[in-house]
Every structure is written in structure tokens, then in C-alpha cells.
Amino acid sequence: MPVTNLMPLELFQSLELEGNQNAVDQPELKVNAHIHLPPNFSAFGSVSEAVELAYSQGLTILGVSNYYDYTVYSDFTSNALHRGVFPLYGIETIGLINEYVASGVRLNDPGNPGKTYLCSKGAMYLEPLPHDALQIIEQIKARDTYRMNAMAEIMSQLFTAAGVVNSLNGEAIRAGVASRTNQPLSTVTLQERHLAQAFQEALFATSPLHEERTSLINQLFGHHSSVDCSDAAAVQNEIRSRLMKAGRPAFIADTFIDFSDAYKLTLAVGGIPAYPILADGASPICEYEQDVDALAADLARRSIYAVELIPIRNTPDVLTTYVQRLRSKGLIVTAGTEHNTPDLLPMAPACVRNTPIPPATQAVFLEGALVVAAHQYLKANGQQGYVLNDGTLPGTFTNFDERILWYRNLGYRVLLAYQRFARTCQDTKKL
């Protein structure tokens, strides 16, 4: 079978492990375990652009964590093989914990008590989706589509009233995203950033001159705006914050699935449930995350044994405190960049203001990525992964360090097997 047709499961079933290499003393590897690819809102114009940037910037491992639809992962697989970049597969979803809504406790969304993002790391059951996963995802997509269509209608009225010529609605914006990203229309579910981009483009098309554009922006927002009206990304952000957020004229409230269903989804696709941490990415730090030990204990109570950070939000000291403390409690820790805004950041994660991540913390992120790699290999080959099907940990280890070390070392063997397989594919011109 040509490798361009390989799905993630087939790829990891094709790997042949050798030896018993130990991952402890290996050279440092650049790892990014979390990006978003089109048709999700993304800094990348295409899958190939993301992989090429990862390759050119020296990344060894690259992970994707899209919402809604995962058919793009086959393109990700073939592009990653072409460049020998190791692919990690995941998803991101959102759930609501009602007890925290009532008590006003914020988790990893500073604006919405009870709302929590949740990831699935090493998800192998994505194409086709299992029935249970498909039911939950279709429910999420239906709710989000209703909300985006309603917001697009209000936005169109607001922009028309301000003198911005447009014929935008939810379906037109979806079609535009599909065309721009060269993805099937059926794979596109709109996000707020898609709407903001579409209306920003309509604004720029209506008012190419600086003075006209400034006047329209001020009229739209109802006051003088200091946004740089020549900066598309800045205008998009202003559109979201001034028109689309809670209390603003185009706001429509989200309706989230229950956290228990979000958790079920992470397991149904074959992954490791992982909680994304904001830490000092929010100011003040969200209540749920303020006490790191209490955070670790509650995650364990919910059978969540992995966490993920987006270090560009964090200072090095705070990042290190969270990473080292959580790792000491037996959680695996990964890191990524998201790349879910128009800003094309470097592919390797860094702390706030592009400050380097401390080496000891970087080593924990590599360890976590290798554990996920091992999980992918085992699940693809019908074996027990890092977590069992109910999310609990296998009982075959005496302590968490032994467990993490075993999976990390297996993950390194999987990485080496993948690199051999990729070279073979390139040499035989199957790519």
C-alpha cells in the first residue's frame, strides 16, 4: 500500500521495533505536542506548511489536537512521513462541570466558571470514529453550528449597518474556509476566529484607505478604537473582543456537553485524557489551578493522569513549578504551541516573550511525548496503552516512576522504528 494512503492506525501497525534502547541518555529533541491544523482556525495555510515548518525548525515530534473532524490526519500522516517528523494524534474538546458553575470556580477558561477544555493524547481511533465518539462529536458540532450561524447573522447586520458591504452568513463563511484550506465542506465547523476573519476581510475590502477603515471601525465598536487598522490579526482580535464576547452585541451563549461526556469522548477515540493547564496564562490564576497539589489530587480523582501546557502563556518559573510538581505526583506532562491564532509563532514551544524553556522542564515534555508515542503504538496493535479503556492506570507497576520510565523507553523505541520506516519509504519513493 502506498504510504500516502496510510491512516494513523495502519502506520503504527507497520512499525517494527528493535532492541531495548534506553531513552534516558538520548540527545535533546525538539517536541511540540499540540497544534491545530486547517480546517480548524490555524496559523497554517495547509497541513504541508505546518509539517515543513516543523521539519525546517528541527522538530522531531509534532502533535495535532483538532476539534470536530479528523479526516485531515491522513494528510498529516503522509506529510510527516515525507519529512521523517514523528506524528502524535490527539483531539481537543470542551465540557462543563456543573458543580463549579454553581460555585463560580474557573478551571482552564478564565471567563467561564465550570467550563473546561480537555484533550485526548495518542488518539488512535479516529478514522472511522467509533460509534460512541461519533454520537458525542455530532452533538458538539450541532450545538456549535447553531451558535455560529446565529452569531454570523447578527454580525452581518452590525457590519451592514456600519456601511461594510457583505453577504456573509454561516454557510458562506464555512464555504470560504473550505476553499481557503482546500478541505471538504463537510469537515468544516466554524469557530469564533473564522467569523472574525471573514468580517475583517469584508471590512478591509470595503475600506482600503486608512481613514475610511478607521472611521468604520470606530462606528462598529461605538467608540474610538486604538487598534492598528492595517493589522488584520489585531482587527480580528478586536472584532472578537468588542462584538462577540459575553455582554457584546453579537454574543450567543455556548451550550456545552457535560464533562462526563467530554471525558468519555477522549477515551472512545483511544487516547489518554489530558487536562490543559493555563497557570499564569490567566491573571489571577484560575481557582481550580491555584493549589498545584490540590489540582493533581482532583485530576487523579477524575482519572486524569496527563496534563498539557502551552508555555507561551507562562513565565519560566511558574511553568517549572507546575511541571515539576505535577510530574512528582505521577502525571505525564506535554507541551505545545496551539498555533490557533493568525500569529505564525516558532514551532518549538517557548515561554512568554519567547523566553527559553528551562532544560529540566523541556526534558519532562519530551518524556511525556514519548509516553504518548508508546501509547499510540500499543493501542494501534491491539494492546493495553498507558491507560485502560475506562481511563484508569494498569496495575502492573509498583510506582508511577516505574510506569512512566517503561512507557518512555518504549516510546523511544517506537520513535526509532518510525524513523527507519520513514527512511525506507523515502528511499523506495513511496511518498
RODREN-60352 format. One record per residue (C-alpha): x, y, z; residue in one letter. Coordinates in Angstrom, 3 decimals, m for minus. Example, Ala and Ser with C-alpha at 12.3 -4.5 7.8 and 13.67 -1.06 7.14 Angstrom:
// RODREN-60352
atom px=12.300	py=m4.500	pz=7.800	residu=a
atom px=13.670	py=m1.060	pz=7.140	residu=s
END
This chain:
// RODREN-60352
atom px=0.000	py=0.000	pz=0.000	residu=m
atom px=1.411	py=3.455	pz=m0.870	residu=p
atom px=2.176	py=5.312	pz=2.330	residu=v
atom px=0.206	py=8.312	pz=1.112	residu=t
atom px=m2.890	py=6.204	pz=1.833	residu=n
atom px=m1.824	py=5.181	pz=5.326	residu=l
atom px=m4.129	py=6.038	pz=8.189	residu=m
atom px=m2.684	py=6.534	pz=11.691	residu=p
atom px=m3.622	py=3.008	pz=12.800	residu=l
atom px=m2.006	py=1.447	pz=9.751	residu=e
atom px=1.144	py=3.497	pz=10.195	residu=l
atom px=1.712	py=2.284	pz=13.740	residu=f
atom px=0.871	py=m1.280	pz=12.772	residu=q
atom px=3.655	py=m1.072	pz=10.164	residu=s
atom px=6.442	py=m0.267	pz=12.644	residu=l
atom px=8.943	py=m2.961	pz=13.636	residu=e
atom px=10.640	py=m2.348	pz=16.960	residu=l
atom px=14.236	py=m3.361	pz=17.555	residu=e
atom px=16.390	py=m3.874	pz=20.629	residu=g
atom px=15.700	py=m2.394	pz=24.036	residu=n
atom px=17.106	py=1.117	pz=23.723	residu=q
atom px=17.011	py=3.276	pz=26.815	residu=n
atom px=15.661	py=6.804	pz=26.389	residu=a
atom px=17.403	py=8.221	pz=29.441	residu=v
atom px=20.639	py=9.482	pz=27.916	residu=d
atom px=19.478	py=10.394	pz=24.427	residu=q
atom px=20.217	py=13.831	pz=22.898	residu=p
atom px=17.697	py=16.593	pz=23.421	residu=e
atom px=14.860	py=16.502	pz=20.919	residu=l
atom px=12.552	py=19.347	pz=19.940	residu=k
atom px=8.931	py=18.455	pz=20.605	residu=v
atom px=5.589	py=20.177	pz=20.040	residu=n
atom px=2.658	py=18.029	pz=21.151	residu=a
atom px=m0.231	py=20.378	pz=20.328	residu=h
atom px=m1.020	py=22.355	pz=17.189	residu=i
atom px=m4.239	py=22.934	pz=15.246	residu=h
atom px=m4.431	py=22.234	pz=11.518	residu=l
atom px=m6.869	py=23.588	pz=8.907	residu=p
atom px=m9.857	py=23.464	pz=8.673	residu=p
atom px=m9.644	py=24.385	pz=12.387	residu=n
atom px=m8.668	py=28.025	pz=12.721	residu=f
atom px=m4.916	py=27.875	pz=12.375	residu=s
atom px=m1.840	py=29.968	pz=11.713	residu=a
atom px=m1.003	py=27.489	pz=8.947	residu=f
atom px=m2.413	py=27.720	pz=5.464	residu=g
atom px=m2.120	py=23.968	pz=4.964	residu=s
atom px=m1.028	py=20.722	pz=6.588	residu=v
atom px=2.127	py=20.657	pz=4.495	residu=s
atom px=3.105	py=24.139	pz=5.679	residu=e
atom px=2.890	py=23.045	pz=9.312	residu=a
atom px=4.991	py=19.933	pz=8.763	residu=v
atom px=7.536	py=21.768	pz=6.601	residu=e
atom px=7.988	py=24.419	pz=9.274	residu=l
atom px=8.410	py=21.736	pz=11.940	residu=a
atom px=10.989	py=19.953	pz=9.809	residu=y
atom px=12.907	py=23.103	pz=8.875	residu=s
atom px=12.989	py=24.232	pz=12.507	residu=q
atom px=14.376	py=20.925	pz=13.725	residu=g
atom px=11.372	py=19.340	pz=15.447	residu=l
atom px=11.491	py=15.582	pz=15.923	residu=t
atom px=7.914	py=15.124	pz=17.191	residu=i
atom px=4.791	py=17.081	pz=16.203	residu=l
atom px=1.322	py=16.546	pz=17.636	residu=g
atom px=m2.052	py=17.687	pz=16.348	residu=v
atom px=m5.129	py=18.263	pz=18.548	residu=s
atom px=m8.017	py=19.363	pz=16.351	residu=n
atom px=m11.661	py=19.897	pz=17.157	residu=y
atom px=m14.674	py=18.348	pz=15.383	residu=y
atom px=m13.245	py=16.438	pz=12.383	residu=d
atom px=m10.085	py=14.365	pz=11.909	residu=y
atom px=m10.019	py=13.401	pz=8.225	residu=t
atom px=m7.125	py=15.846	pz=7.803	residu=v
atom px=m4.984	py=13.499	pz=9.916	residu=y
atom px=m4.298	py=11.250	pz=6.922	residu=s
atom px=m2.691	py=14.226	pz=5.144	residu=d
atom px=m0.773	py=14.934	pz=8.332	residu=f
atom px=0.466	py=11.333	pz=8.377	residu=t
atom px=1.773	py=11.371	pz=4.802	residu=s
atom px=3.404	py=14.785	pz=5.176	residu=n
atom px=5.035	py=13.744	pz=8.457	residu=a
atom px=6.388	py=10.558	pz=6.875	residu=l
atom px=7.763	py=12.526	pz=3.966	residu=h
atom px=9.846	py=14.626	pz=6.343	residu=r
atom px=10.504	py=11.988	pz=8.997	residu=g
atom px=8.705	py=14.046	pz=11.656	residu=v
atom px=7.053	py=11.764	pz=14.207	residu=f
atom px=3.249	py=12.346	pz=14.396	residu=p
atom px=1.264	py=12.444	pz=17.617	residu=l
atom px=m2.510	py=12.326	pz=17.275	residu=y
atom px=m4.991	py=13.926	pz=19.612	residu=g
atom px=m8.245	py=15.792	pz=19.896	residu=i
atom px=m9.493	py=18.728	pz=21.941	residu=e
atom px=m12.978	py=19.140	pz=23.322	residu=t
atom px=m14.886	py=21.169	pz=25.927	residu=i
atom px=m17.106	py=20.063	pz=28.790	residu=g
atom px=m18.976	py=21.641	pz=31.688	residu=l
atom px=m18.662	py=20.692	pz=35.362	residu=i
atom px=m21.918	py=21.935	pz=36.846	residu=n
atom px=m20.729	py=21.953	pz=40.468	residu=e
atom px=m18.107	py=24.526	pz=39.501	residu=y
atom px=m20.584	py=26.582	pz=37.504	residu=v
atom px=m22.690	py=26.918	pz=40.643	residu=a
atom px=m19.726	py=27.745	pz=42.887	residu=s
atom px=m18.070	py=30.109	pz=40.392	residu=g
atom px=m14.833	py=28.107	pz=40.176	residu=v
atom px=m12.870	py=28.673	pz=36.994	residu=r
atom px=m10.783	py=25.814	pz=35.596	residu=l
atom px=m8.855	py=26.496	pz=32.375	residu=n
atom px=m11.133	py=29.149	pz=30.915	residu=d
atom px=m10.759	py=32.437	pz=32.842	residu=p
atom px=m14.071	py=33.821	pz=31.608	residu=g
atom px=m16.393	py=30.892	pz=32.263	residu=n
atom px=m16.720	py=29.080	pz=35.597	residu=p
atom px=m17.148	py=25.344	pz=35.205	residu=g
atom px=m16.046	py=25.283	pz=31.576	residu=k
atom px=m13.056	py=23.059	pz=30.932	residu=t
atom px=m11.010	py=22.155	pz=27.906	residu=y
atom px=m9.964	py=18.518	pz=27.732	residu=l
atom px=m7.564	py=16.766	pz=25.357	residu=c
atom px=m7.073	py=13.180	pz=24.281	residu=s
atom px=m3.403	py=12.363	pz=23.692	residu=k
atom px=m2.370	py=9.466	pz=21.471	residu=g
atom px=m5.846	py=9.021	pz=19.994	residu=a
atom px=m5.758	py=6.119	pz=17.543	residu=m
atom px=m9.450	py=5.530	pz=16.797	residu=y
atom px=m10.224	py=8.493	pz=14.560	residu=l
atom px=m10.897	py=7.175	pz=11.066	residu=e
atom px=m13.518	py=5.907	pz=11.163	residu=p
atom px=m14.704	py=7.217	pz=14.512	residu=l
atom px=m16.220	py=4.662	pz=16.888	residu=p
atom px=m19.994	py=4.947	pz=17.219	residu=h
atom px=m19.885	py=6.326	pz=20.774	residu=d
atom px=m17.357	py=9.002	pz=19.805	residu=a
atom px=m19.275	py=9.948	pz=16.666	residu=l
atom px=m22.503	py=10.466	pz=18.617	residu=q
atom px=m20.829	py=12.861	pz=21.046	residu=i
atom px=m18.975	py=14.764	pz=18.311	residu=i
atom px=m22.132	py=15.176	pz=16.233	residu=e
atom px=m23.862	py=16.620	pz=19.287	residu=q
atom px=m21.000	py=19.091	pz=19.802	residu=i
atom px=m20.941	py=20.081	pz=16.136	residu=k
atom px=m24.709	py=20.649	pz=16.030	residu=a
atom px=m24.564	py=22.970	pz=19.054	residu=r
atom px=m21.584	py=24.896	pz=17.712	residu=d
atom px=m23.063	py=25.206	pz=14.223	residu=t
atom px=m26.302	py=26.655	pz=15.616	residu=y
atom px=m24.351	py=29.184	pz=17.685	residu=r
atom px=m22.005	py=30.229	pz=14.868	residu=m
atom px=m24.875	py=30.653	pz=12.389	residu=n
atom px=m26.754	py=32.852	pz=14.869	residu=a
atom px=m23.679	py=34.967	pz=15.604	residu=m
atom px=m22.865	py=35.328	pz=11.905	residu=a
atom px=m26.366	py=36.655	pz=11.233	residu=e
atom px=m26.048	py=39.304	pz=13.955	residu=i
atom px=m22.531	py=40.223	pz=12.809	residu=m
atom px=m23.709	py=40.663	pz=9.245	residu=s
atom px=m26.421	py=43.061	pz=10.395	residu=q
atom px=m23.963	py=45.059	pz=12.513	residu=l
atom px=m21.443	py=45.369	pz=9.705	residu=f
atom px=m24.095	py=46.263	pz=7.145	residu=t
atom px=m25.445	py=48.988	pz=9.446	residu=a
atom px=m21.922	py=50.389	pz=9.743	residu=a
atom px=m21.548	py=50.511	pz=5.963	residu=g
atom px=m19.483	py=47.343	pz=5.431	residu=v
atom px=m20.721	py=45.616	pz=2.295	residu=v
atom px=m21.169	py=41.889	pz=2.945	residu=n
atom px=m23.388	py=38.921	pz=2.206	residu=s
atom px=m21.952	py=36.762	pz=4.952	residu=l
atom px=m23.723	py=34.046	pz=6.864	residu=n
atom px=m22.656	py=30.797	pz=8.473	residu=g
atom px=m22.814	py=28.744	pz=5.292	residu=e
atom px=m20.931	py=31.318	pz=3.226	residu=a
atom px=m18.183	py=31.507	pz=5.832	residu=i
atom px=m17.954	py=27.696	pz=6.003	residu=r
atom px=m17.605	py=27.561	pz=2.228	residu=a
atom px=m14.867	py=30.159	pz=2.377	residu=g
atom px=m12.939	py=28.191	pz=4.993	residu=v
atom px=m13.245	py=25.011	pz=2.937	residu=a
atom px=m11.982	py=26.798	pz=m0.168	residu=s
atom px=m9.113	py=28.538	pz=1.653	residu=r
atom px=m7.887	py=25.368	pz=3.356	residu=t
atom px=m8.598	py=23.033	pz=0.441	residu=n
atom px=m10.639	py=20.774	pz=2.715	residu=q
atom px=m14.092	py=19.231	pz=2.097	residu=p
atom px=m17.000	py=21.401	pz=3.236	residu=l
atom px=m18.239	py=18.525	pz=5.410	residu=s
atom px=m15.109	py=18.777	pz=7.574	residu=t
atom px=m15.578	py=22.458	pz=8.474	residu=v
atom px=m17.200	py=23.503	pz=11.743	residu=t
atom px=m16.885	py=27.221	pz=12.374	residu=l
atom px=m15.127	py=28.800	pz=15.338	residu=q
atom px=m15.318	py=32.401	pz=16.530	residu=e
atom px=m11.998	py=33.178	pz=14.865	residu=r
atom px=m13.370	py=32.055	pz=11.497	residu=h
atom px=m16.183	py=34.583	pz=11.820	residu=l
atom px=m13.832	py=37.335	pz=12.934	residu=a
atom px=m11.561	py=36.668	pz=9.968	residu=q
atom px=m14.412	py=36.699	pz=7.452	residu=a
atom px=m15.802	py=40.010	pz=8.723	residu=f
atom px=m12.333	py=41.557	pz=8.963	residu=q
atom px=m11.783	py=40.676	pz=5.304	residu=e
atom px=m15.129	py=42.237	pz=4.373	residu=a
atom px=m14.169	py=45.361	pz=6.320	residu=l
atom px=m10.815	py=45.644	pz=4.549	residu=f
atom px=m12.431	py=45.088	pz=1.152	residu=a
atom px=m14.970	py=47.840	pz=1.812	residu=t
atom px=m12.455	py=50.362	pz=3.137	residu=s
atom px=m8.990	py=50.022	pz=1.575	residu=p
atom px=m7.997	py=53.540	pz=2.696	residu=l
atom px=m6.702	py=54.034	pz=6.233	residu=h
atom px=m9.007	py=56.945	pz=7.114	residu=e
atom px=m12.118	py=55.173	pz=5.861	residu=e
atom px=m11.236	py=51.989	pz=7.698	residu=r
atom px=m10.575	py=53.821	pz=10.965	residu=t
atom px=m13.940	py=55.536	pz=10.705	residu=s
atom px=m15.752	py=52.253	pz=10.044	residu=l
atom px=m14.014	py=50.537	pz=12.945	residu=i
atom px=m14.953	py=53.338	pz=15.319	residu=n
atom px=m18.539	py=53.185	pz=14.114	residu=q
atom px=m18.658	py=49.409	pz=14.563	residu=l
atom px=m17.342	py=49.484	pz=18.106	residu=f
atom px=m19.242	py=52.607	pz=19.123	residu=g
atom px=m16.143	py=54.425	pz=20.339	residu=h
atom px=m12.648	py=55.396	pz=19.283	residu=h
atom px=m10.507	py=52.302	pz=18.849	residu=s
atom px=m6.739	py=52.243	pz=19.195	residu=s
atom px=m6.374	py=49.063	pz=17.124	residu=v
atom px=m3.911	py=49.237	pz=14.213	residu=d
atom px=m6.380	py=49.153	pz=11.333	residu=c
atom px=m3.694	py=47.864	pz=8.930	residu=s
atom px=m3.058	py=44.756	pz=11.078	residu=d
atom px=m5.523	py=42.035	pz=10.057	residu=a
atom px=m4.836	py=39.847	pz=13.077	residu=a
atom px=m5.239	py=42.764	pz=15.502	residu=a
atom px=m8.532	py=43.772	pz=13.879	residu=v
atom px=m9.797	py=40.187	pz=14.100	residu=q
atom px=m8.984	py=40.082	pz=17.797	residu=n
atom px=m10.729	py=43.427	pz=18.305	residu=e
atom px=m13.809	py=42.178	pz=16.465	residu=i
atom px=m13.998	py=39.159	pz=18.763	residu=r
atom px=m13.484	py=41.095	pz=21.976	residu=s
atom px=m15.741	py=44.078	pz=21.095	residu=r
atom px=m18.573	py=42.283	pz=19.346	residu=l
atom px=m18.580	py=38.548	pz=20.095	residu=m
atom px=m17.742	py=38.064	pz=23.775	residu=k
atom px=m20.174	py=37.897	pz=26.699	residu=a
atom px=m22.156	py=41.123	pz=27.042	residu=g
atom px=m21.302	py=42.241	pz=23.493	residu=r
atom px=m23.893	py=42.750	pz=20.734	residu=p
atom px=m23.221	py=39.562	pz=18.714	residu=a
atom px=m22.766	py=37.247	pz=21.672	residu=f
atom px=m24.687	py=33.975	pz=21.774	residu=i
atom px=m24.088	py=31.763	pz=24.815	residu=a
atom px=m22.337	py=28.425	pz=24.363	residu=d
atom px=m24.118	py=25.220	pz=25.304	residu=t
atom px=m21.523	py=22.668	pz=26.332	residu=f
atom px=m21.763	py=18.936	pz=26.797	residu=i
atom px=m21.310	py=17.610	pz=30.305	residu=d
atom px=m17.743	py=16.955	pz=31.410	residu=f
atom px=m18.540	py=13.244	pz=31.767	residu=s
atom px=m19.359	py=13.073	pz=28.041	residu=d
atom px=m16.224	py=15.017	pz=27.131	residu=a
atom px=m14.216	py=12.527	pz=29.186	residu=y
atom px=m15.969	py=9.576	pz=27.505	residu=k
atom px=m15.037	py=11.055	pz=24.132	residu=l
atom px=m11.327	py=11.225	pz=25.000	residu=t
atom px=m11.374	py=7.510	pz=25.820	residu=l
atom px=m13.634	py=6.490	pz=22.933	residu=a
atom px=m11.061	py=7.737	pz=20.409	residu=v
atom px=m8.404	py=5.638	pz=22.129	residu=g
atom px=m6.399	py=8.387	pz=23.797	residu=g
atom px=m5.100	py=9.422	pz=27.204	residu=i
atom px=m7.337	py=12.063	pz=28.860	residu=p
atom px=m5.242	py=15.199	pz=29.474	residu=a
atom px=m6.113	py=18.427	pz=31.248	residu=y
atom px=m4.706	py=21.623	pz=29.619	residu=p
atom px=m3.283	py=23.975	pz=32.256	residu=i
atom px=m3.369	py=27.760	pz=31.999	residu=l
atom px=m1.436	py=28.505	pz=35.221	residu=a
atom px=m0.247	py=32.139	pz=34.978	residu=d
atom px=m1.691	py=32.317	pz=31.486	residu=g
atom px=m4.625	py=33.742	pz=33.433	residu=a
atom px=m4.290	py=36.626	pz=35.870	residu=s
atom px=m5.152	py=35.856	pz=38.549	residu=p
atom px=m4.597	py=32.124	pz=38.187	residu=i
atom px=m7.938	py=30.287	pz=37.943	residu=c
atom px=m9.211	py=28.952	pz=41.256	residu=e
atom px=m9.024	py=25.290	pz=40.228	residu=y
atom px=m5.344	py=25.628	pz=39.341	residu=e
atom px=m4.073	py=27.816	pz=42.194	residu=q
atom px=m3.053	py=24.943	pz=44.505	residu=d
atom px=m0.948	py=22.551	pz=42.404	residu=v
atom px=m1.203	py=19.666	pz=44.865	residu=d
atom px=m4.985	py=20.013	pz=45.078	residu=a
atom px=m5.124	py=20.194	pz=41.282	residu=l
atom px=m3.171	py=16.930	pz=40.953	residu=a
atom px=m5.390	py=15.229	pz=43.536	residu=a
atom px=m8.627	py=16.269	pz=41.841	residu=d
atom px=m7.362	py=15.217	pz=38.417	residu=l
atom px=m6.467	py=11.792	pz=39.823	residu=a
atom px=m9.951	py=11.586	pz=41.363	residu=r
atom px=m11.328	py=12.116	pz=37.861	residu=r
atom px=m8.918	py=9.514	pz=36.372	residu=s
atom px=m6.864	py=12.119	pz=34.525	residu=i
atom px=m3.167	py=11.265	pz=34.617	residu=y
atom px=m1.824	py=13.643	pz=31.970	residu=a
atom px=m1.630	py=17.417	pz=31.690	residu=v
atom px=m0.546	py=19.771	pz=28.939	residu=e
atom px=0.749	py=23.330	pz=28.916	residu=l
atom px=1.089	py=25.989	pz=26.232	residu=i
atom px=4.295	py=27.614	pz=27.574	residu=p
atom px=3.998	py=30.818	pz=25.528	residu=i
atom px=1.432	py=31.834	pz=28.180	residu=r
atom px=3.752	py=31.169	pz=31.118	residu=n
atom px=6.828	py=32.593	pz=32.796	residu=t
atom px=9.699	py=30.091	pz=33.154	residu=p
atom px=9.492	py=29.994	pz=36.948	residu=d
atom px=5.776	py=29.310	pz=37.085	residu=v
atom px=5.998	py=26.800	pz=34.245	residu=l
atom px=8.769	py=24.911	pz=36.038	residu=t
atom px=6.852	py=24.905	pz=39.334	residu=t
atom px=3.754	py=23.372	pz=37.737	residu=y
atom px=5.640	py=20.886	pz=35.569	residu=v
atom px=7.974	py=19.597	pz=38.261	residu=q
atom px=5.276	py=19.425	pz=40.924	residu=r
atom px=2.765	py=17.621	pz=38.722	residu=l
atom px=5.398	py=15.215	pz=37.435	residu=r
atom px=6.348	py=14.447	pz=41.040	residu=s
atom px=2.715	py=13.434	pz=41.579	residu=k
atom px=2.913	py=10.898	pz=38.751	residu=g
atom px=1.296	py=12.831	pz=35.897	residu=l
atom px=2.837	py=12.847	pz=32.449	residu=i
atom px=3.264	py=16.358	pz=31.061	residu=v
atom px=3.306	py=17.522	pz=27.437	residu=t
atom px=3.568	py=20.952	pz=25.830	residu=a
atom px=2.625	py=22.636	pz=22.580	residu=g
atom px=2.028	py=25.941	pz=20.837	residu=t
atom px=m1.589	py=25.552	pz=19.600	residu=e
atom px=m0.975	py=27.900	pz=16.623	residu=h
atom px=m4.718	py=28.618	pz=16.712	residu=n
atom px=m4.377	py=32.356	pz=16.065	residu=t
atom px=m3.160	py=34.212	pz=12.954	residu=p
atom px=0.299	py=34.628	pz=14.527	residu=d
atom px=2.872	py=32.289	pz=12.991	residu=l
atom px=4.959	py=31.591	pz=16.090	residu=l
atom px=8.119	py=29.447	pz=16.072	residu=p
atom px=7.265	py=25.746	pz=16.047	residu=m
atom px=9.222	py=24.844	pz=19.168	residu=a
atom px=7.422	py=25.875	pz=22.372	residu=p
atom px=8.906	py=28.734	pz=24.391	residu=a
atom px=7.800	py=30.719	pz=27.424	residu=c
atom px=6.222	py=34.170	pz=27.443	residu=v
atom px=8.127	py=36.743	pz=25.348	residu=r
atom px=9.885	py=33.801	pz=23.669	residu=n
atom px=11.957	py=33.059	pz=26.779	residu=t
atom px=13.572	py=29.586	pz=26.537	residu=p
atom px=12.037	py=26.734	pz=28.484	residu=i
atom px=14.430	py=25.517	pz=31.233	residu=p
atom px=16.205	py=22.281	pz=30.161	residu=p
atom px=14.874	py=20.162	pz=33.042	residu=a
atom px=11.331	py=21.193	pz=32.165	residu=t
atom px=11.941	py=20.514	pz=28.484	residu=q
atom px=13.086	py=17.000	pz=29.412	residu=a
atom px=9.742	py=16.354	pz=31.117	residu=v
atom px=7.912	py=17.474	pz=27.961	residu=f
atom px=9.990	py=15.069	pz=25.850	residu=l
atom px=9.282	py=12.279	pz=28.306	residu=e
atom px=5.545	py=12.941	pz=28.057	residu=g
atom px=5.633	py=12.899	pz=24.258	residu=a
atom px=7.486	py=9.574	pz=24.264	residu=l
atom px=4.880	py=8.083	pz=26.624	residu=v
atom px=2.170	py=9.182	pz=24.176	residu=v
atom px=4.157	py=7.623	pz=21.308	residu=a
atom px=4.266	py=4.317	pz=23.189	residu=a
atom px=0.527	py=4.532	pz=23.875	residu=h
atom px=m0.174	py=5.047	pz=20.166	residu=q
atom px=1.888	py=2.029	pz=19.198	residu=y
atom px=0.265	py=m0.252	pz=21.764	residu=l
atom px=m3.303	py=0.833	pz=21.011	residu=k
atom px=m2.758	py=0.514	pz=17.258	residu=a
atom px=m1.574	py=m3.059	pz=17.781	residu=n
atom px=m4.472	py=m4.094	pz=19.999	residu=g
atom px=m2.574	py=m3.932	pz=23.279	residu=q
atom px=m3.046	py=m2.143	pz=26.578	residu=q
atom px=m1.980	py=1.507	pz=26.389	residu=g
atom px=m0.896	py=3.931	pz=29.091	residu=y
atom px=m4.445	py=3.982	pz=30.432	residu=v
atom px=m7.091	py=1.279	pz=30.341	residu=l
atom px=m10.341	py=1.644	pz=28.418	residu=n
atom px=m12.032	py=3.173	pz=31.484	residu=d
atom px=m9.231	py=5.729	pz=31.939	residu=g
atom px=m7.634	py=4.066	pz=34.972	residu=t
atom px=m3.969	py=3.078	pz=35.109	residu=l
atom px=m2.780	py=m0.508	pz=34.605	residu=p
atom px=m1.856	py=m2.187	pz=37.878	residu=g
atom px=1.307	py=m3.847	pz=36.590	residu=t
atom px=3.783	py=m1.326	pz=38.043	residu=f
atom px=4.890	py=m0.769	pz=41.629	residu=t
atom px=5.007	py=3.041	pz=41.357	residu=n
atom px=4.414	py=5.843	pz=38.883	residu=f
atom px=8.109	py=6.428	pz=38.122	residu=d
atom px=8.481	py=2.802	pz=37.044	residu=e
atom px=5.378	py=3.113	pz=34.865	residu=r
atom px=6.449	py=6.361	pz=33.184	residu=i
atom px=10.016	py=5.082	pz=32.620	residu=l
atom px=8.756	py=1.897	pz=30.973	residu=w
atom px=6.451	py=3.733	pz=28.570	residu=y
atom px=9.031	py=6.430	pz=27.888	residu=r
atom px=11.631	py=3.837	pz=26.872	residu=n
atom px=9.116	py=2.014	pz=24.709	residu=l
atom px=8.194	py=5.347	pz=23.122	residu=g
atom px=11.821	py=5.950	pz=22.212	residu=y
atom px=11.975	py=2.548	pz=20.500	residu=r
atom px=8.785	py=3.451	pz=18.620	residu=v
atom px=10.383	py=6.740	pz=17.539	residu=l
atom px=13.460	py=4.937	pz=16.186	residu=l
atom px=11.270	py=2.394	pz=14.374	residu=a
atom px=9.273	py=5.210	pz=12.818	residu=y
atom px=12.417	py=6.971	pz=11.632	residu=q
atom px=13.639	py=3.747	pz=9.987	residu=r
atom px=10.248	py=3.255	pz=8.349	residu=f
atom px=10.175	py=6.851	pz=7.083	residu=a
atom px=13.680	py=6.496	pz=5.570	residu=r
atom px=12.635	py=3.271	pz=3.859	residu=t
atom px=9.560	py=4.937	pz=2.402	residu=c
atom px=11.649	py=7.870	pz=1.169	residu=q
atom px=14.344	py=5.585	pz=m0.329	residu=d
atom px=11.798	py=3.485	pz=m2.194	residu=t
atom px=9.973	py=6.648	pz=m3.339	residu=k
atom px=6.648	py=5.567	pz=m1.874	residu=k
atom px=5.994	py=9.102	pz=m0.719	residu=l
END
